[in-house]
């Protein structure tokens, strides 16, 4: 048993069923890191697969949105895309008197 599942468990992707990745269904194809749906994999092969790093995105398409100041803090909307899944949104908080670079 590994990671809480037996290798022949019906919950593992090796049973031919698609992995439920929610909004990230395109992740395996974008990373080029998806096992064959009908593959039978041994523990040593599993360790070999997880020991390799997938190619990571380098262009995050960072966008800055609206900015405003509240109680001495400049708040800027940020969003970025890694090339798969939904766009990520966040806020950048900087002291109002900090120098922009």
Secondary structure, DSSP 4 states (H G I P E B T S, - for coil): -BTTB-TT-TTSGGGSPPP--GGGTTHHHHHT----TT----HHHHHHHHTSPPPPP-----EEEEEEEETTEEEEEEEE--SSSSPEEEEEEEETTSPP-
